[in-house]
């Protein structure tokens, strides 16, 4: 049976995958091919395995835990991979945000509509996942991305109603 799957797309029943094009010099390409043969893997399967394996040797932070160990990307990867991954990445490892992610995070952080608590001093220093109204964020996620891309004006972001001032009160009092 001929496989008509589109390159870079997942076949039914498989996990979603993406295509990555990589330039290798001739010597490295040959050695990678030999390594794939040695492990009886296809070239792409070997490269995917090697990349995944290398994540255990890339440390996301220099901080150490109580046992003196640093955390690798493979260890923290699952906590960062879900619909809320941008917020989790921003709260835990803001130095890893892309420029676009920094823009989205700034919009989220500054938008009081999304947060469960108010800031008397307008400080966003001590925000946590528990403070965020995740449902609201999911409902308007695309607007935040569109504003960060410059496709929509910032005025389209939701905001909390302003608190009533004394001028707005009923004058009959």
C-alpha positions, 0 to 999 in steps of 0.5 A: 500500500502506497503512503500518501501522507503529506511530508511533515504531517502526522499520520493518523494514529501517530503523535503530531510531528513537524518537519525540521530542515537542518544543514550538516557538513558532509562529514557529519552527515556521513557519521550521522548516517552510520550511527543510524545504521548502527542503531537500525534506525532511519536517518530521521528517526536517529536525528529525532532520538539524538535531539531528544536525548540531548535535552537531558544535557541542556540545563534550563537553569543554573539553580540546584535543587536540595540534592545539588542537581540542576534541572534539564529541559527533559525534566521540566519539559512536560510542565512547560508543554500544555496550553498554558506553556507561555505563562509557565515559561514566563513565570519560571524562565522569562529569559527563554521567551522569544520576542513575540512571547515577551510581547504577549506576556507583557500584555497578559501581565499588565491586563488586570482583567485576567488576574484574580487579585488586584494590585494596590501598588500596580506591582506584577512582581509576585504573580503566580499561576494561581492568580491567573483566570485561565478561563478568561485567558483561553477565551481571549488568547487569540486577541492577545496574540493578534495585538502582539503581532500588530494585527489588532489595536491594544484597545480591543483587549478586555479591561476591568470596568473602572471603579466608580468615582464620586462624580458618577454617584447618584446626586440625590444623596 
